[in-house]
Amino acid sequence: MDISKKLTSSKTSAKVECKYPVLPNGQNFVVSFGSQQSLHGNWQVVDNVEAPFYLCSRVFENGILSKRRSADHRRKFFEAEIYLALQKES
């Protein structure tokens, strides 16, 4: 995976995007750890452009993806948190 920074003319770094995100859109995982009850539940990766931070949306019990934009239904998870959740599932 090649992550490179682009420098603008004023020597400041621009937005860095991951060319090859590791987790695909649509990856489901279950968070069942931590002290925040609002994080517990089923989640799905919605956007992986800013990898290793993945925008995730809550999945309801009937399998439908939540369309709400509140913090309880949309979160950015770090890649390591998602892998930890995937390891606890198996």
BADREN-711205 format. One record per residue: residue number from 1; residue in one letter; x, y, z of N, C-alpha, C, O in turn. Coordinates in pm, 1 decimal, always signed. Layout:
<recs>
    n  res      n_px      n_py      n_pz     ca_px     ca_py     ca_pz      c_px      c_py      c_pz      o_px      o_py      o_pz
  NUM    A         X         Y         Z         X         Y         Z         X         Y         Z         X         Y         Z
...
</recs>
This chain:
<recs>
    n  res      n_px      n_py      n_pz     ca_px     ca_py     ca_pz      c_px      c_py      c_pz      o_px      o_py      o_pz
    1    M     +84.1    -115.8      +0.0      +0.0      +0.0      +0.0     +89.2    +122.7      +0.0    +175.8    +136.6     +86.3
    2    D     +69.1    +210.8     -94.8    +153.4    +329.3    -108.8     +73.2    +451.5     -70.4     -21.2    +488.8    -140.0
    3    I    +110.2    +514.2     +40.1     +45.1    +636.5     +83.6    +145.0    +749.6     +64.6    +254.0    +748.2    +122.0
    4    S    +107.7    +844.8     -14.1    +199.7    +955.5     -40.0    +129.6   +1087.1     -14.8      +9.3   +1100.5     -37.5
    5    K    +206.3   +1184.6     +32.5    +153.0   +1318.1     +55.0    +187.7   +1404.7     -64.0    +297.3   +1396.7    -119.4
    6    K     +93.5   +1486.2    -101.6    +118.3   +1582.2    -208.1    +144.8   +1717.5    -142.7     +67.1   +1762.1     -58.2
    7    L    +251.2   +1781.0    -180.4    +283.6   +1911.2    -126.0    +236.4   +2019.6    -221.2    +257.8   +2012.6    -342.2
    8    T    +172.0   +2119.3    -164.0    +128.3   +2231.9    -244.8    +243.8   +2330.4    -257.5    +352.5   +2306.5    -204.9
    9    S    +220.7   +2438.6    -325.7    +327.7   +2535.0    -349.4    +377.0   +2600.4    -220.2    +491.1   +2646.4    -214.8
   10    S    +293.1   +2605.5    -115.9    +335.1   +2667.4      +9.5    +393.5   +2564.6    +106.9    +404.9   +2592.2    +226.3
   11    K    +430.1   +2447.6     +57.3    +494.2   +2341.6    +135.9    +404.9   +2285.0    +246.8    +455.7   +2233.3    +346.4
   12    T    +274.1   +2294.1    +230.7    +182.2   +2232.2    +326.1    +124.1   +2108.0    +261.5    +107.4   +2102.3    +139.7
   13    S     +94.0   +2010.9    +341.8     +44.4   +1885.1    +286.5    -105.2   +1894.7    +257.1    -180.5   +1958.5    +330.6
   14    A    -145.6   +1831.5    +150.6    -284.9   +1827.6    +110.3    -351.0   +1704.2    +171.1    -286.4   +1627.4    +242.3
   15    K    -478.3   +1685.7    +143.4    -551.8   +1572.0    +196.1    -493.0   +1441.9    +141.8    -472.1   +1427.9     +21.3
   16    V    -466.9   +1347.8    +231.0    -407.8   +1220.3    +193.1    -519.3   +1117.1    +181.8    -597.1   +1099.8    +275.6
   17    E    -527.6   +1050.4     +71.6    -626.8    +945.5     +51.3    -555.5    +814.5     +24.4    -449.2    +811.3     -37.6
   18    C    -614.1    +709.1     +71.0    -556.2    +576.8     +52.5    -598.5    +523.5     -85.1    -717.5    +518.3    -116.2
   19    K    -501.9    +484.9    -165.5    -533.2    +433.3    -298.4    -593.9    +293.9    -292.0    -682.6    +261.0    -370.9
   20    Y    -547.1    +212.5    -199.2    -591.1     +73.4    -192.0    -639.7     +41.9     -50.8    -564.0     -14.4     +28.3
   21    P    -764.4     +76.8     -16.8    -815.0     +46.5    +116.9    -824.1    -103.7    +138.3    -853.5    -179.0     +45.5
   22    V    -798.9    -145.8    +259.8    -794.8    -287.7    +291.7    -934.9    -346.1    +305.7    -961.5    -455.8    +256.5
   23    L   -1023.3    -275.0    +371.2   -1159.9    -324.5    +391.9   -1252.0    -268.9    +283.5   -1250.8    -148.7    +257.0
   24    P   -1331.7    -355.2    +220.8   -1420.4    -308.4    +113.5   -1548.0    -246.2    +169.9   -1584.0    -270.2    +285.1
   25    N   -1615.4    -166.7     +88.3   -1748.0    -117.3    +125.2   -1841.1    -237.3    +137.5   -1835.0    -330.3     +57.0
   26    G   -1926.9    -234.5    +238.4   -2019.0    -345.1    +258.9   -1970.1    -448.0    +359.5   -2041.2    -544.6    +387.1
   27    Q   -1851.1    -430.1    +414.9   -1797.2    -522.1    +515.6   -1875.5    -505.1    +645.7   -1880.1    -395.5    +701.4
   28    N   -1936.6    -612.1    +694.0   -2012.1    -608.9    +819.3   -1925.6    -654.7    +934.8   -1839.2    -740.7    +918.3
   29    F   -1949.3    -596.1   +1054.2   -1880.3    -638.3   +1175.0   -1967.0    -603.1   +1295.4   -2052.3    -514.6   +1288.2
   30    V   -1944.1    -673.3   +1405.7   -2022.7    -654.5   +1527.4   -1931.4    -602.2   +1636.5   -1829.2    -663.5   +1667.3
   31    V   -1967.9    -488.8   +1695.2   -1893.0    -431.3   +1806.3   -1961.0    -476.5   +1935.4   -2077.1    -444.5   +1960.6
   32    S   -1886.6    -551.1   +2016.0   -1941.3    -598.5   +2143.5   -1841.0    -576.7   +2255.9   -1838.0    -653.4   +2352.1
   33    F   -1760.3    -474.4   +2244.6   -1658.8    -445.0   +2345.3   -1656.8    -294.7   +2369.9   -1711.0    -217.6   +2290.8
   34    G   -1595.1    -254.0   +2478.3   -1584.8    -112.5   +2511.2   -1693.4     -68.7   +2607.1   -1789.8    -141.1   +2631.6
   35    S   -1676.5     +49.7   +2660.4   -1770.3     +98.9   +2761.6   -1883.0    +183.2   +2703.1   -1980.4    +210.6   +2773.3
   36    Q   -1873.4    +224.8   +2578.6   -1980.0    +304.2   +2517.6   -2089.0    +213.3   +2463.0   -2066.9    +138.6   +2367.7
   37    Q   -2205.7    +220.1   +2523.4   -2316.3    +136.2   +2478.3   -2365.1    +176.9   +2339.4   -2421.8     +94.5   +2267.6
   38    S   -2344.0    +302.0   +2300.7   -2390.7    +346.7   +2169.2   -2310.9    +282.7   +2055.5   -2357.2    +282.0   +1941.4
   39    L   -2192.1    +228.8   +2084.4   -2111.8    +162.9   +1981.0   -2150.4     +17.2   +1960.4   -2126.5     -38.4   +1853.1
   40    H   -2209.6     -45.2   +2061.1   -2241.4    -187.5   +2052.9   -2347.1    -212.8   +1946.0   -2445.1    -139.0   +1935.8
   41    G   -2326.6    -317.0   +1866.9   -2422.8    -353.8   +1764.8   -2356.7    -387.5   +1633.0   -2234.5    -399.3   +1623.8
   42    N   -2439.8    -402.9   +1530.9   -2392.7    -436.7   +1396.6   -2361.8    -309.8   +1319.1   -2438.0    -213.2   +1322.8
   43    W   -2247.8    -311.2   +1248.1   -2203.6    -197.2   +1168.4   -2161.2    -244.8   +1030.3   -2127.6    -361.7   +1011.2
   44    Q   -2163.3    -152.3    +933.7   -2120.0    -183.6    +797.9   -2036.2     -68.6    +744.6   -2068.9     +48.2    +765.7
   45    V   -1927.5    -102.1    +675.1   -1842.0      -0.8    +613.6   -1916.8     +61.7    +496.7   -1959.8      -8.1    +404.9
   46    V   -1932.0    +194.3    +500.9   -2005.0    +266.0    +397.0   -1909.1    +337.6    +302.3   -1932.6    +343.1    +181.6
   47    D   -1799.6    +393.0    +358.6   -1705.4    +469.7    +277.0   -1564.1    +438.7    +324.0   -1534.4    +446.9    +443.2
   48    N   -1476.8    +403.0    +230.0   -1339.2    +367.2    +265.7   -1236.3    +457.7    +199.5   -1121.3    +417.2    +182.4
   49    V   -1274.6    +577.7    +162.4   -1184.3    +669.3     +94.2   -1075.3    +719.6    +188.3    -961.2    +737.9    +145.8
   50    E   -1108.4    +742.1    +314.5   -1013.0    +796.8    +410.0    -945.4    +687.9    +492.4    -912.5    +710.5    +608.9
   51    A    -924.4    +571.4    +434.8    -861.5    +461.1    +507.3    -728.5    +507.0    +563.2    -655.0    +577.0    +493.6
   52    P    -695.2    +471.8    +682.0    -743.3    +367.2    +771.9    -861.4    +406.1    +859.3    -897.2    +330.8    +949.8
   53    F    -923.2    +521.8    +834.9   -1047.0    +556.2    +903.5   -1162.6    +527.0    +809.9   -1168.4    +580.6    +699.3
   54    Y   -1254.9    +441.9    +853.9   -1365.6    +397.4    +770.1   -1496.2    +453.7    +823.7   -1526.4    +439.6    +942.2
   55    L   -1574.0    +517.5    +736.4   -1705.9    +565.8    +774.1   -1800.2    +447.4    +774.7   -1814.2    +377.8    +674.1
   56    C   -1865.4    +424.2    +888.9   -1951.7    +307.6    +904.2   -2091.2    +350.3    +944.7   -2109.5    +454.1   +1008.3
   57    S   -2188.7    +270.3    +907.9   -2327.4    +296.3    +941.1   -2384.6    +175.7   +1014.5   -2345.8     +61.8    +988.8
   58    R   -2477.0    +201.9   +1105.8   -2537.7     +95.4   +1184.8   -2631.3     +11.3   +1098.4   -2699.3     +63.2   +1009.8
   59    V   -2633.8    -118.4   +1125.2   -2723.2    -210.9   +1055.6   -2829.9    -254.0   +1155.5   -2797.7    -301.8   +1264.3
   60    F   -2957.7    -237.1   +1118.6   -3066.9    -276.2   +1206.5   -3083.2    -428.2   +1210.4   -3023.6    -499.3   +1129.5
   61    E   -3163.6    -477.6   +1304.0   -3183.4    -621.8   +1320.0   -3246.2    -685.9   +1196.4   -3224.2    -804.2   +1170.5
   62    N   -3324.4    -609.1   +1119.8   -3387.1    -664.4    +999.6   -3293.9    -658.7    +878.3   -3333.9    -696.7    +768.3
   63    G   -3170.1    -611.5    +897.1   -3071.2    -610.6    +790.5   -3064.9    -483.8    +709.1   -2983.8    -474.2    +617.0
   64    I   -3148.5    -385.2    +740.4   -3150.5    -259.8    +666.3   -3048.0    -164.4    +725.6   -3031.9    -156.9    +847.5
   65    L   -2979.4     -92.5    +639.5   -2879.2      +5.0    +679.5   -2947.5    +133.1    +726.7   -3041.7    +180.5    +663.2
   66    S   -2900.8    +188.7    +836.9   -2956.7    +312.7    +890.0   -2919.5    +429.6    +800.3   -2806.4    +437.9    +752.6
   67    K   -3014.1    +519.7    +777.3   -2988.4    +637.8    +695.0   -2968.6    +762.3    +780.7   -2943.0    +870.3    +727.6
   68    R   -2979.8    +748.7    +911.5   -2962.4    +862.9   +1000.9   -2818.0    +909.1    +999.8   -2727.0    +829.4    +976.7
   69    R   -2796.8   +1036.5   +1024.5   -2663.1   +1095.7   +1024.7   -2613.7   +1124.2   +1166.5   -2507.4   +1184.1   +1183.1
   70    S   -2688.1   +1082.9   +1268.6   -2647.3   +1111.1   +1406.2   -2526.4   +1025.8   +1444.8   -2492.9    +928.8   +1376.6
   71    A   -2461.5   +1063.6   +1555.3   -2341.1    +993.2   +1600.4   -2370.8    +850.4   +1644.3   -2280.9    +766.3   +1644.3
   72    D   -2493.5    +821.8   +1681.1   -2528.8    +685.2   +1720.0   -2544.2    +592.6   +1600.2   -2542.9    +470.5   +1616.3
   73    H   -2558.7    +648.1   +1481.0   -2582.3    +566.5   +1362.2   -2474.1    +579.5   +1255.6   -2470.1    +498.2   +1163.3
   74    R   -2387.2    +678.4   +1265.2   -2274.7    +694.6   +1172.2   -2150.3    +721.8   +1254.2   -2149.6    +812.0   +1337.9
   75    R   -2045.9    +645.4   +1231.4   -1920.4    +662.4   +1304.0   -1803.2    +636.7   +1211.9   -1815.7    +566.9   +1111.3
   76    K   -1689.3    +693.6   +1247.1   -1564.4    +659.2   +1180.2   -1488.6    +566.4   +1273.7   -1454.4    +602.9   +1386.1
   77    F   -1463.4    +447.0   +1225.4   -1387.3    +348.6   +1300.5   -1247.5    +337.9   +1240.9   -1229.0    +346.1   +1119.5
   78    F   -1149.9    +319.3   +1329.1   -1013.7    +295.0   +1284.4   -1002.7    +149.2   +1241.0   -1074.1     +63.3   +1292.6
   79    E    -915.2    +121.8   +1148.2    -898.6     -11.9   +1092.0    -874.7    -118.5   +1199.0    -929.2    -228.5   +1189.9
   80    A    -793.9     -86.7   +1300.0    -763.5    -183.3   +1405.8    -887.2    -218.8   +1486.7    -900.8    -333.2   +1530.1
   81    E    -978.5    -123.0   +1508.3   -1102.3    -151.0   +1581.0   -1189.7    -248.8   +1503.5   -1251.9    -337.4   +1562.3
   82    I   -1194.2    -232.9   +1373.4   -1274.8    -322.2   +1290.6   -1215.0    -462.5   +1290.7   -1288.3    -560.9   +1300.9
   83    Y   -1082.2    -472.5   +1279.5   -1018.3    -604.0   +1282.4   -1039.0    -672.5   +1417.0   -1058.5    -793.9   +1422.3
   84    L   -1035.1    -595.5   +1526.2   -1061.1    -652.2   +1658.3   -1203.6    -706.6   +1665.4   -1226.0    -814.4   +1720.5
   85    A   -1298.7    -634.0   +1610.9   -1437.3    -680.6   +1609.8   -1453.9    -804.5   +1522.6   -1529.8    -894.8   +1558.0
   86    L   -1384.3    -810.4   +1409.5   -1393.1    -927.0   +1322.9   -1330.4   -1050.2   +1387.8   -1378.9   -1161.6   +1368.1
   87    Q   -1223.8   -1031.7   +1464.3   -1160.9   -1144.8   +1533.7   -1248.2   -1197.2   +1646.7   -1250.1   -1317.5   +1672.7
   88    K   -1320.2   -1108.5   +1714.1   -1408.0   -1152.2   +1823.0   -1529.2   -1227.8   +1771.1   -1586.5   -1309.0   +1843.8
   89    E   -1569.8   -1202.8   +1646.0   -1684.1   -1273.0   +1586.7   -1650.8   -1420.3   +1565.1   -1735.7   -1507.0   +1586.3
   90    S   -1529.1   -1448.6   +1523.3   -1494.1   -1587.4   +1488.1   -1436.3   -1664.6   +1604.3   -1402.5   -1782.0   +1589.6
</recs>
